[in-house]
Amino acid sequence: MSTDDAFAAAYRAHYWAVSRFVARRLDAPAHEVEEVVADVFSIAWRRRTELPDAPLPWLYGVARNCLANTVRGIGRYRRLLHRLGNHEAAHGRQTVESPDAERPGSWVHEALARLSAADQEVLRLTAWEELTVEELAVVLGCGRSAAAMRLHRARRRLRAEIDRSRTTVSVRGGGDGHE
């Protein structure tokens, strides 16, 4: 198979997976998500001779780098708006859900949000993207052992955050619920 054919096959097979990957990580309008995905596949096209036989983890690695660039750009844009001082986004006027609008499983997201960005990403890659440790290593650009250790440590820290949350809730709730 030619490199052009390999790229076309990777694009067809993994476009939606890469789109979901980006959308879950970028809190932005759909057109901005599409721009990042376009950047990912533009880079993949330019580097099509480097596409591995299993390209999805490699594409996720490219997407992580594109997302980092986009997030930096959004930060610069927001700082500019803030300096201008007259844009709604600069003043943080956003709709906030009511406190009683808790989503199912929100406690997991809250515990996850208290972790470092690196830990969050490792956990999302294995849970949301269902990557194996070998694939995780490709995305992170490290060896299998390092990826396995990062995953183990991230899981341990998430467990500690969940346990900490439970302790806080039981103390506020007045005990263990037994009369």
C-alpha positions as CSV (number, residue, x, y, z in Angstrom):
1,M,0.0,0.0,0.0
2,S,1.4,3.4,-0.9
3,T,1.8,6.1,1.7
4,D,-1.1,8.1,0.1
5,D,-3.3,5.0,0.4
6,A,-2.2,4.4,4.0
7,F,-3.0,8.0,4.9
8,A,-6.4,7.7,3.2
9,A,-7.2,4.5,5.1
10,A,-6.1,6.1,8.4
11,Y,-8.2,9.2,7.7
12,R,-11.3,7.1,7.0
13,A,-10.8,4.8,9.9
14,H,-9.9,7.3,12.6
15,Y,-11.4,10.7,11.7
16,W,-14.3,10.4,14.1
17,A,-12.1,9.0,16.9
18,V,-9.7,11.9,16.6
19,S,-12.7,14.3,16.5
20,R,-14.1,12.9,19.7
21,F,-10.7,13.0,21.3
22,V,-10.3,16.7,20.5
23,A,-13.9,17.6,21.4
24,R,-13.7,16.0,24.8
25,R,-10.6,18.1,25.6
26,L,-11.4,21.4,24.0
27,D,-14.2,23.5,25.5
28,A,-14.9,25.4,22.4
29,P,-17.4,25.7,19.5
30,A,-17.6,22.9,17.0
31,H,-15.8,24.9,14.3
32,E,-12.7,25.3,16.6
33,V,-12.7,21.5,17.2
34,E,-12.9,21.0,13.4
35,E,-9.9,23.3,13.0
36,V,-7.8,21.3,15.4
37,V,-8.8,18.0,13.7
38,A,-7.9,19.5,10.3
39,D,-4.5,20.5,11.7
40,V,-4.0,16.9,13.0
41,F,-4.7,15.4,9.6
42,S,-2.7,18.1,7.8
43,I,0.3,17.1,9.9
44,A,-0.5,13.4,9.3
45,W,-0.5,14.1,5.5
46,R,2.8,15.9,5.6
47,R,4.3,13.1,7.7
48,R,2.5,10.2,6.0
49,T,5.7,8.3,5.4
50,E,6.0,8.1,9.2
51,L,2.5,6.7,9.8
52,P,2.8,3.5,11.9
53,D,0.8,0.4,11.0
54,A,-1.6,1.2,13.9
55,P,-1.9,5.0,13.4
56,L,-4.5,5.9,16.0
57,P,-2.2,6.3,19.0
58,W,0.2,8.3,16.8
59,L,-2.7,10.5,15.7
60,Y,-3.7,11.1,19.3
61,G,-0.1,12.2,20.1
62,V,-0.3,14.7,17.2
63,A,-3.7,15.8,18.4
64,R,-2.4,16.5,21.9
65,N,0.3,18.8,20.5
66,C,-2.3,20.5,18.3
67,L,-4.6,21.0,21.3
68,A,-1.7,22.5,23.3
69,N,-1.1,25.0,20.5
70,T,-4.8,25.8,20.3
71,V,-5.1,26.2,24.1
72,R,-2.2,28.6,24.1
73,G,-3.8,30.6,21.3
74,I,-7.1,30.8,23.1
75,G,-5.3,32.0,26.2
76,R,-3.6,34.7,24.2
77,Y,-7.0,35.7,22.7
78,R,-8.6,35.9,26.1
79,R,-5.8,38.0,27.6
80,L,-6.2,40.3,24.6
81,L,-9.9,40.6,25.2
82,H,-9.3,41.3,28.9
83,R,-6.9,44.1,28.0
84,L,-9.5,45.5,25.6
85,G,-11.9,45.3,28.5
86,N,-15.2,45.5,26.6
87,H,-15.9,42.0,25.5
88,E,-18.4,39.8,27.3
89,A,-15.9,36.8,27.4
90,A,-13.4,39.1,29.0
91,H,-15.7,39.6,32.0
92,G,-16.5,36.0,32.4
93,R,-20.3,36.4,31.9
94,Q,-21.3,32.8,31.4
95,T,-24.3,30.8,32.3
96,V,-23.8,28.8,35.4
97,E,-25.8,25.7,36.3
98,S,-27.8,25.8,39.5
99,P,-26.2,23.9,42.4
100,D,-29.0,21.3,42.4
101,A,-28.3,20.4,38.7
102,E,-25.7,17.7,39.6
103,R,-25.0,15.4,36.7
104,P,-24.8,11.6,37.4
105,G,-21.2,10.8,38.1
106,S,-20.2,14.4,38.6
107,W,-18.3,13.4,41.7
108,V,-15.8,11.5,39.5
109,H,-15.3,14.5,37.3
110,E,-14.8,16.6,40.4
111,A,-12.1,14.2,41.7
112,L,-10.5,14.1,38.3
113,A,-10.4,17.9,38.1
114,R,-8.4,18.0,41.3
115,L,-5.6,16.0,39.6
116,S,-2.7,17.5,37.6
117,A,-3.3,17.9,33.9
118,A,-0.9,15.1,33.1
119,D,-2.7,12.7,35.4
120,Q,-6.1,13.7,33.9
121,E,-4.8,13.1,30.4
122,V,-3.3,9.6,31.2
123,L,-6.6,8.6,32.8
124,R,-8.7,10.0,29.9
125,L,-6.6,8.3,27.3
126,T,-7.1,4.9,28.9
127,A,-10.7,5.4,30.0
128,W,-12.2,7.5,27.2
129,E,-10.0,6.5,24.3
130,E,-9.7,2.9,25.6
131,L,-6.0,2.8,24.9
132,T,-3.7,-0.1,26.0
133,V,-0.5,0.7,27.9
134,E,1.4,0.2,24.7
135,E,-0.8,2.7,22.8
136,L,-0.6,5.1,25.8
137,A,3.2,5.0,25.5
138,V,3.0,6.0,21.8
139,V,0.7,8.9,22.6
140,L,2.9,10.1,25.4
141,G,6.1,9.6,23.6
142,C,7.7,7.4,26.2
143,G,8.4,3.7,26.9
144,R,5.9,1.1,27.9
145,S,7.2,0.9,31.5
146,A,7.1,4.7,31.9
147,A,3.5,4.8,30.6
148,A,2.4,1.9,32.9
149,M,4.0,3.8,35.9
150,R,2.3,7.1,35.0
151,L,-1.1,5.3,34.7
152,H,-0.6,3.5,38.0
153,R,0.3,6.7,39.8
154,A,-2.6,8.6,38.2
155,R,-5.0,5.9,39.2
156,R,-3.6,5.9,42.8
157,R,-4.0,9.7,43.0
158,L,-7.5,9.6,41.6
159,R,-8.4,6.9,44.3
160,A,-7.0,9.2,47.0
161,E,-9.1,12.1,45.7
162,I,-12.2,10.0,45.7
163,D,-11.5,8.7,49.2
164,R,-10.9,12.3,50.3
165,S,-14.3,13.3,48.8
166,R,-16.1,10.5,50.6
167,T,-14.5,11.4,53.9
168,T,-15.6,15.1,53.4
169,V,-19.1,14.1,52.5
170,S,-19.5,11.7,55.5
171,V,-18.2,14.3,57.9
172,R,-20.6,16.9,56.5
173,G,-23.4,14.4,56.4
174,G,-23.2,13.6,60.1
175,G,-21.6,10.2,60.1
176,D,-22.1,6.9,58.4
177,G,-25.9,7.0,58.1
178,H,-26.5,4.3,60.7
179,E,-28.8,5.2,63.6
